[in-house]
Amino acid sequence: MILELIVPGRGSFVSSAPPSYQGHRYPVEIIAHAVWPYFRFPLSFREAGELMPGRGVIVSYETIRRWCAKFGQVYANALRRRRPRPGDKWHLDEVFIKINGERKYLWRAVDADGTVLDILVQNRRDTTAARRFFRTLLTKTRTVPRVVVTDRLRSYGTAHREVMPSVEHRCHQGLNNRAENSHQPTRQRERAVKGFRSVGGAQRFLPAFSGISPHFRPHRHRMTASDHRAEMTVRFAIWEQVTGVAGLSAAA
């Protein structure tokens, strides 16, 4: 999916005021530049901090941690508001993840384009957990799909009949590769950080990660080199808009 930068005279602009940076000693350009590589690449806070001296900035990893915690989800939400409405065919899947040595379950929903609709970390993968995920998904997307595709976990069938009985449910292992493939970036990040430390930490990180990381990862294999460069230019321009950097440049 290629994003389009909306400029005056070429379409309707998505109204979304950037967050407030009042009380922060560092300017917005530095904060935005520190946040995006942390969510895009498998970096620790210390490693993200080690990139900053290249821009002449000395900042502690704890400061970057606070920036990511405060602004990461805000940026991700702003990027999601600029995307098209989700498709009417949703793929749902769950995988286990280790959190502080204990097995938990990561529930994920994506549309037919692979766009992540919602992520929920839960202790179980029973009917209660499936029902909760369905309801949370409908609440966050504020829409009802035409079709949901799942694997053969029986909990999906029971929850589907209770929460969205009018929606077609296709249950087949081979049809759900879209959702299963969407777990790969999370697995890569999980290995890089050597596992998540808490359920709350994972739940806070993963929705922001799934909103920011794909923004900087277009389908490279479908583009020529020149198209890819042009697309990345557009995406960084959108990033500057949602973070507020573009507003400062226009005012200068």
N, C-alpha and C positions, 0 to 999 in steps of 0.2 A: 504494500500500500504506500503510495507516494503522497506526502503531505504537500499542501499548497499554502504558500504564504499569502495572506490576504492583505492587499495594500489599497489605500484610498482610490476609488474609481474603478476597481477591478472586482469588487464583490463586497458582501456584507462582512463587516469586521466583528470578530467575536469579542464582546466586551468582557474583560476580566482584568480588574485592577491588580497590579503587582502587590506583593506583601509589603508591610511596613518594616523598615530597617532601623527605626528609631531606637537609639540607645546602643547601637553597634559601633564599635570604634573603627572597624574596617569598612571600606566602601562596598557597595553592592557588586561591583565588578569582581572584586576579590572573592566575596562569598559565593557568587554564582560560579566562578571558575573553580573553586575548591569542591563544590558539591557535585558537579556533573561527572568528573572522572571517578569519584568514589562509587557512584551508582552505575556507571557505564563499564568499568573495568574491575576485575577481581582484586581490589586493593584493600588493605587495612587502613585505618585512620592514620597510622604512622606513615605508611607508604604514600598516602595522599598528601600528607604534610611535607614529605620529602620532595614532592614535585613543585612546591610553591617557591622555593628560593630561585628557581629558574625565571620567575617573574619578579624577582627582587623583593619577595615578601617572606618574612619569617613568622610562622604561626605554629602554635602547638597542636598536637594531634587531638587534644581534648577540646580545643576551640573548634576544630573541624567536626568533631563528633557532635558538638552542640549545634553547629550550623546544619548538619545533615538531619539531626533529629527535629529541629525547628522548621526548616524550610523544605526538606525533601518531599514530604507528602503534599505540601502546598504547591510546589512546582509540578508534581505528578498530577494533581487534580486539575491544574490549569491546562496542562497538555492534553488531558483526557477530554476536557470541554471543547477543545479545538478539533477533535476527531469526529468523523461521521458517526451517525447513530449505529449501534451494533447491529449486525445482521440478525435475521430471524431464525438461524440455525445455530444452536449452542452445543458445544462439546464439553462434557464434564468428566473429571477424572480425579482420583485421589492417590497419593503416594505417601509412603512412610518417610519420615525424617527423624534423625536423632537430635534431640534437644537436651543438652546436659546429660547425655548418656541414656535418656529414656526415649522410647519409641512414641512418636506422635504422628498425626496424619495431616497432610497438606491437601486441602480440597481446592481445586482450581476450575474455573469456567472460562472458555474462550469462544469467540464466534468463528465463523467459517474462514475469516481472514487471519486467524491466529491472534487477534487482539484480546488481551486478558480482560475479562469482565469483572472478576472478583476472585479473591484468595481468602481462605479461611483456615486457620490452624486449629485442630481439635484433637482431643484425647482419643477418640474412637472413630470407627467408620461404620457404625450401626445405623438403624433407622432414625434414631433421634438426631444423630449428627447430620445425616443426609437431609432430614426435614429442616433443620436449622440452616443448612447451607442453601437450600432452595429458597427459603423465605428471605434470607439475607441478600441473596442474589437478586430476587425480584424487587426488593426494597431499594437497593443501590442503583440498579439499572433503570428502574421505573418503567419497565416495559415487559411484555410477555412474549416469549418466542413462539415460533410456529412449530419447531421441532427441537427436542433435546436428544442428544446422542450420548450414551454412557456405555460402560463395560457391563459385565454380567453380574455385578454386585447386586444382590437381592434388595438391599436397603434402598437403592435408587427407585425400584419399582413401587415399593410401599409409599415412600415419600412423594413420589410423583402423583400417585393416585390421590393423596391427601391434599397436596398443595397446589398442583396445576393439572387437574384431571382432563382439562380440555386441550392440553398440548400433546401433540404426537410424541411418543417415546420410542426411540429406536435403540435396541439393546443388542450390541454386537461388538466383539472385541476388535475386529478388523476395521470397523468404521470410526474408531476413536483415536486414530493416530495423531490427529491434530492436537488434541488435548495432551496426549502422552509426550509428544515432541516439545510442547511448551514448557515441560518441566526441566528441560536440559539446562537453560541458563541458571535456574535455581540450584541445580545439582552442581554446576561448576562453581557457583559462589559458595555453596555449602562446603565444598572441598577446600576452597581457598581460605576460608575463615576457620577451617577445622571444626565445623559444626556450630550451630546457634546455641547461645547460652541460656535462653529462656523463651517460653512461649510468647510472652509479651513482646520481647525484643524481635523475635521472628515475625510476629504479626505486624509490628510497626515497620519493619524494614521491607518486607516482601511486597506490599502494595505500592510503596514508593519506588522500589526497584523495578517492578513490572510496569510502572508508568513512565519512568525516565529512561531506563536502559534501551527499550525498543525504539525510542525516539531517535537515538544515535546509532541504530543498527538497521538501516534499510536493507531490503533484499538485494544485496550486492551482486549475487549471481545472475540477477535479472537485468542488470544495467551495464551499459558501457562505462568506460572510465570517465568520460566527460559528463555523462548523465549522473554518475555517482558524485562527482565533485559539485555539480550544480545542486543536486539534492541535499548534500551536506551543508552547502552554503545556506539554503533555505531553512534547514532544520536548526542551524545555529542562530539564524535571524529570529526564528520563532522562540528559541530559548532565551534570547535577549529580550524579547517582548514579555514573556511570562515572568521573567525574573526582575524586570524593570530596568535593565541595562540600556535598552533601546531608548527609553524615555529620557535618560540622562544624556545620551548622545544627541538627541533631538534638541534638548534644551541648551546644549553647549554652543 
